[in-house]
Amino acid sequence: MCDKTKDLGRTTFGIAIMFGIYWMYSYFLEEYIPIADSLKSLLGLVVLYVIGLGVFVLITKKVSVQKYEKKKISLSNFFGSIIIQSLLNISMIVAGIYSMLLMLSGVIGLIMFIVNKKKVVIDGEPFFIKKGTMKEIFSNKGIWFYMALTLIVMIIK
């Protein structure tokens, strides 16, 4: 495991412990403390931001301070959700038109991929999946069972 993975693991574990301490207080202890509700809320904040944050700092103190190499960010979230939510605030019709344009660009991309599929080379192999792999996929009984089960569930619901 690289240091980045270990650091991310420590950080997420620290966050989980921090909120776990707060949730344990709020679900199991808060109702049994004989003080006013506003003081219970204040005590909950103390538990979260003093005790929980202290434990978080203890867990993450070995996290390295080196900066990691940044990777390119995909714009799929920007085009798929941020813009559409902004357009929904403006007009439902504009959001619908934008959605139709997104679907149209997806269809155009699929058509272009199919037309140019012989030009696609991945790992030195033409096309993106070998014929033998496709045969293995579609002759697998587990895949057919999963597809049948999915269709049954979809029909029942």
Contacts in CASP RR format, 6 or more apart in sequence:
PFRMAT RR
TARGET T0000
AUTHOR 0000-0000-0000
METHOD contacts of the structure
MODEL  1
MCDKTKDLGRTTFGIAIMFGIYWMYSYFLEEYIPIADSLKSLLGLVVLYV
IGLGVFVLITKKVSVQKYEKKKISLSNFFGSIIIQSLLNISMIVAGIYSM
LLMLSGVIGLIMFIVNKKKVVIDGEPFFIKKGTMKEIFSNKGIWFYMALT
LIVMIIK
3 64 0 8 1.000
3 66 0 8 1.000
4 68 0 8 1.000
7 63 0 8 1.000
7 64 0 8 1.000
10 59 0 8 1.000
10 60 0 8 1.000
10 62 0 8 1.000
10 63 0 8 1.000
11 60 0 8 1.000
11 63 0 8 1.000
13 59 0 8 1.000
14 55 0 8 1.000
14 56 0 8 1.000
14 59 0 8 1.000
14 60 0 8 1.000
15 56 0 8 1.000
17 52 0 8 1.000
17 55 0 8 1.000
17 56 0 8 1.000
17 59 0 8 1.000
18 48 0 8 1.000
18 52 0 8 1.000
18 53 0 8 1.000
18 54 0 8 1.000
18 55 0 8 1.000
18 56 0 8 1.000
19 48 0 8 1.000
21 47 0 8 1.000
21 48 0 8 1.000
21 51 0 8 1.000
21 52 0 8 1.000
21 55 0 8 1.000
22 44 0 8 1.000
22 47 0 8 1.000
22 48 0 8 1.000
22 52 0 8 1.000
25 43 0 8 1.000
25 44 0 8 1.000
25 47 0 8 1.000
26 44 0 8 1.000
30 40 0 8 1.000
30 43 0 8 1.000
30 44 0 8 1.000
33 40 0 8 1.000
33 43 0 8 1.000
35 43 0 8 1.000
79 102 0 8 1.000
80 102 0 8 1.000
83 98 0 8 1.000
84 95 0 8 1.000
84 98 0 8 1.000
84 99 0 8 1.000
87 94 0 8 1.000
87 95 0 8 1.000
87 96 0 8 1.000
87 98 0 8 1.000
88 95 0 8 1.000
113 120 0 8 1.000
117 127 0 8 1.000
117 128 0 8 1.000
118 126 0 8 1.000
118 127 0 8 1.000
120 126 0 8 1.000
120 127 0 8 1.000
120 128 0 8 1.000
122 128 0 8 1.000
137 143 0 8 1.000
END
